[in-house]
C-alpha cells in the first residue's frame, strides 16, 4: 500500500482524485483548509483528513513524510476572482505551490503532480493549444498557474524530486459548485435551469471552451504519477480536445438564455491532447453531451 497525499483533496477535482486513489487501495491523506466549505459529498471515509493551509511548510512536510506521490490541487480557483483579489490569490496559488514543492523535497517524496490550468495560454490566435506555444496569460489566475509550472520545473534539477504539471481545461462533473458569483458556466447554467431562471451568457455566446469531465482528469493524475516518461517538470494538456461555444453549452442545458457584458477572458480554448496520449497513455473518454446528461439527472432536470 503506497501513501499518497492530495492537497485540496476536499475540493471538486481533488475529491475525485482521492476517490480514485482509495479505490485502488492507496493510503490517502488529504490536506485542506476548507476555504470553499466542507461538503460531505467531497469527503471519503477511507481517507485521513488534515485541516491545514498549504503555506504552513513545516506542518505540511510532516504529513508528506513517507508519501510516494503528492497531488497538488489546492488553490483559489476562478479567473474572475483572481482579477478582483490579485494579492490573496497570488499568495495562495504561488506561495502555496512553492511551499508544497519545498515540503515534498524535504520529505523526499518521489513525485509531485501539479494541477495547472489551460488559462496559462491566455488569448492565442491558433487552435488547438499545444504545449510548445509560449504562455500568454491575460489574468492573474492564468499567470499564477503558469508561475507554479515554472517553479515545478526547477525542482527535479535543484532538489532531486520528480514533477509534472497538468494543464486542465474547463473541468466539470459531479460535485461541481454551482453557487455564487464565480461559479463556472456549467454549474451556473444547471442551477439556473433547476430554479427556472434564465441562463446568463456573458458576451455574445461565441466564445469557445474545451469542457473536460472530472473523472477523466482524476485518471490523468494517476497516470501522471506512474508514467516513466515524465518527471522532469513536463507540462501536459488535459482536455477533451474539442471546443464548443458557450451558446451550445447553454442550449445543451436548456432553458431561456439572456446575455450579459463580456468578461476579461480568452475568446477561444481547445486542447491538443497528443502529448498526454504519448507520455501518459491518456485520452478523454466522456463526451460533453454524456457529462451534461449525467449532471441534469443529478440536478433533477428533465
C-alpha positions in Angstrom: 0.0 0.0 0.0 1.5 3.3 -1.1 0.9 6.6 0.7 -0.4 9.4 -1.4 -1.2 13.0 -0.3 -3.8 15.2 -2.1 -3.6 18.9 -1.2 -7.1 20.4 -1.7 -8.5 16.9 -1.5 -11.8 18.1 -0.1 -12.3 20.3 -3.2 -14.0 19.5 -6.5 -11.2 18.0 -8.5 -9.2 16.8 -5.5 -12.0 14.8 -4.1 -12.3 12.8 -7.3 -8.5 12.1 -7.2 -8.9 10.9 -3.6 -11.7 8.5 -4.5 -9.6 7.1 -7.4 -6.6 6.5 -5.1 -8.8 5.0 -2.3 -10.4 2.8 -4.9 -7.1 1.3 -5.9 -6.1 0.7 -2.3 -3.7 3.5 -1.5 -3.2 5.0 1.9 -4.6 8.5 1.2 -4.0 11.7 3.2 -5.8 15.0 2.5 -4.6 18.5 3.3 -7.3 21.1 3.0 -8.2 24.3 4.9 -11.8 24.1 3.7 -11.7 27.6 2.3 -14.5 26.7 -0.1 -16.6 25.0 2.6 -16.7 21.5 4.0 -19.1 19.3 1.9 -19.9 15.8 3.0 -20.2 14.6 -0.6 -16.5 15.5 -1.1 -15.2 13.6 1.9 -14.1 9.9 1.7 -14.4 8.0 4.9 -11.4 5.8 4.0 -9.0 8.8 3.7 -7.3 10.8 6.5 -8.0 14.5 6.6 -5.7 17.2 7.9 -7.1 20.7 8.3 -4.1 22.8 7.3 -3.1 25.6 5.0 -0.5 24.6 2.3 1.6 27.6 3.1 2.4 26.1 6.5 5.5 24.4 5.1 6.8 22.6 8.2 3.4 21.2 9.1 2.8 20.1 5.5 6.2 18.4 5.5 5.2 16.2 8.5 2.2 14.9 6.6 4.3 14.3 3.4 6.8 12.0 5.3 6.6 8.6 3.8 4.5 9.6 0.8 5.3 8.3 -2.7 3.3 11.0 -4.6 1.8 14.4 -3.8 -1.1 15.6 -5.9 -1.2 19.4 -5.5 -4.7 20.6 -6.4 -5.0 23.2 -3.6 -5.6 26.7 -5.0 -8.1 29.6 -5.0 -9.7 29.0 -8.4 -11.7 31.2 -10.8 -10.3 33.7 -13.2 -12.8 36.5 -12.2 -12.0 36.1 -8.5 -8.3 36.5 -9.2 -9.0 39.7 -11.1 -10.8 41.1 -8.1 -8.4 39.6 -5.5 -4.9 39.5 -7.0 -2.9 39.7 -3.7 -4.8 36.9 -1.9 -4.9 34.6 -4.9 -1.2 35.2 -5.7 -0.2 34.3 -2.1 -2.2 31.0 -2.1 -1.6 30.0 -5.7 2.1 30.8 -5.9 3.5 30.8 -2.4 1.3 27.8 -1.6 2.8 25.9 -4.5 6.4 26.7 -3.6 5.6 25.6 0.0 4.2 22.3 -1.2 7.2 21.7 -3.5 9.6 22.6 -0.7 7.9 20.3 1.8 7.9 17.5 -0.7 11.6 17.8 -1.3 12.4 17.8 2.4 10.2 14.8 2.9 11.8 13.0 -0.1 8.6 12.5 -1.9 9.2 10.7 -5.2 6.9 12.8 -7.4 4.6 15.9 -7.3 1.7 16.1 -9.8 0.8 19.8 -10.1 -2.7 20.9 -11.1 -2.2 23.8 -13.6 -4.6 25.4 -16.0 -5.2 26.0 -19.7 -5.7 29.6 -18.8 -1.8 29.8 -18.8 -2.1 30.0 -22.6 -4.2 33.3 -22.5 -5.5 34.6 -25.8 -3.9 32.6 -28.7 -4.8 33.0 -32.4 -4.1 29.4 -33.3 -6.2 26.4 -32.1 -5.7 23.8 -30.8 -3.4 24.9 -28.0 -0.1 23.0 -28.0 2.3 22.8 -25.1 5.1 24.2 -27.3 3.3 27.6 -27.5 4.5 30.4 -25.4 2.4 31.1 -22.3 0.5 34.3 -22.6 -1.8 34.6 -19.5 -4.2 37.6 -19.6 -5.4 37.4 -15.9 -3.8 36.8 -12.5 -5.1 33.2 -12.2 -3.5 32.2 -15.5 -0.3 33.8 -14.5 -0.3 32.3 -11.1 -0.7 28.8 -12.5 2.0 29.3 -15.1 4.4 30.6 -12.4 3.6 27.4 -10.5 4.7 25.4 -13.5 8.0 27.3 -13.7 8.7 26.5 -10.1 7.8 22.9 -10.5 10.2 22.6 -13.5 13.1 23.7 -11.3 12.6 21.1 -8.5 13.9 18.0 -10.4 17.3 19.6 -11.1 17.8 21.5 -7.9 16.1 19.3 -5.3 16.0 15.9 -6.9 12.3 15.1 -6.8 10.2 14.4 -9.9 7.4 16.8 -11.0 4.9 17.0 -13.8 2.3 19.8 -14.5 -1.1 19.1 -15.9 -3.0 21.9 -17.6 -6.7 21.4 -17.1 -9.3 22.7 -19.5 -12.7 23.7 -18.0 -13.3 20.8 -15.7 -16.9 19.9 -14.9 -18.8 16.9 -13.5 -20.4 15.7 -10.3 -19.7 17.8 -7.1 -19.0 21.0 -9.0 -20.1 24.1 -7.1 -23.0 25.9 -8.9 -23.3 28.6 -6.3 -22.1 32.2 -6.1 -20.9 34.9 -8.5 -17.7 32.9 -9.5 -19.4 29.6 -10.4 -18.3 28.2 -13.7 -20.7 28.2 -16.6 -21.7 24.6 -16.4 -22.7 24.8 -12.8 -24.3 28.2 -13.1 -26.4 27.1 -16.1 -27.6 23.9 -14.3 -28.6 25.8 -11.2 -30.5 28.4 -13.2 -32.3 25.7 -15.2 -33.2 23.9 -11.9 -34.5 27.1 -10.4 -36.4 28.0 -13.7 -34.3 31.2 -14.2 -32.7 32.4 -17.4 -29.2 31.2 -18.2 -26.8 34.2 -18.4 -24.3 34.0 -21.2 -21.5 36.7 -20.8 -20.7 38.2 -24.2 -22.4 37.2 -27.5 -22.2 33.4 -27.0 -19.4 32.8 -29.5 -16.5 32.2 -27.1 -15.5 28.6 -27.1 -14.3 26.3 -24.4 -12.9 22.8 -24.1 -15.0 21.1 -21.4 -13.3 18.2 -19.6 -15.0 15.6 -17.4 -13.6 15.4 -13.9 -13.3 11.7 -13.9 -11.0 11.9 -16.9 -9.0 14.5 -15.1 -8.6 12.2 -12.0 -7.5 9.4 -14.2 -4.9 11.6 -15.8 -3.5 12.4 -12.4 -3.0 8.8 -11.5 -1.3 8.1 -14.9 0.9 11.1 -14.5 2.1 9.8 -11.1 3.1 6.5 -12.5 4.4 7.2 -16.0 8.1 6.6 -16.5 8.1 9.0 -19.4 7.6 12.1 -17.2 9.0 13.6 -14.0 11.2 16.4 -15.2 8.7 19.2 -15.0 6.8 18.4 -18.2 3.7 20.4 -19.0 0.8 18.4 -20.4 -2.6 19.4 -21.6 -5.6 17.6 -20.1 -8.7 18.4 -22.1 -11.4 16.9 -24.2 -9.7 18.1 -27.4 -12.9 19.6 -28.6 -14.2 23.1 -28.1 -17.8 24.2 -28.2 -19.4 27.7 -27.9 -20.9 28.8 -24.7 -24.1 29.2 -26.6 -24.1 25.5 -27.4 -23.4 24.6 -23.8 -26.4 26.8 -22.7 -28.6 25.1 -25.3 -27.5 21.7 -24.1 -28.6 22.5 -20.6 -31.8 24.1 -21.9 -34.0 26.9 -20.9 -34.2 30.7 -21.6 -30.9 32.4 -22.4 -30.1 36.1 -21.7 -26.8 37.9 -22.4 -24.5 39.9 -20.1 -21.4 42.1 -20.5 -18.3 40.1 -21.7 -15.6 39.3 -19.1 -11.8 39.5 -19.3 -11.0 36.1 -20.7 -9.6 34.4 -23.7 -12.1 34.1 -26.6 -11.2 30.5 -27.6 -9.8 27.5 -25.9 -9.1 24.0 -27.2 -6.5 21.5 -26.0 -4.2 19.5 -28.2 -4.0 16.2 -26.2 -1.4 14.3 -28.3 1.3 14.8 -25.6 -1.0 13.3 -22.9 -1.5 10.2 -25.1 2.2 9.9 -25.9 3.6 10.4 -22.4 0.7 9.2 -20.1 -1.3 6.9 -22.3 -4.3 9.1 -21.5 -7.2 10.0 -23.7 -10.6 11.6 -22.7 -13.4 9.2 -22.5 -16.6 11.2 -21.6 -18.2 13.3 -24.2 -19.7 16.7 -23.1 -23.2 15.6 -24.1 -22.9 12.5 -21.8 -21.5 14.5 -19.0 -24.2 17.1 -19.1 -26.9 14.4 -19.3 -25.5 12.9 -16.1 -25.4 16.3 -14.4 -29.0 17.0 -15.4 -30.1 13.8 -13.7 -28.1 14.8 -10.6 -29.8 18.2 -10.6 -33.1 16.6 -11.3 -33.7 18.5 -14.5 -36.0 17.0 -17.1 
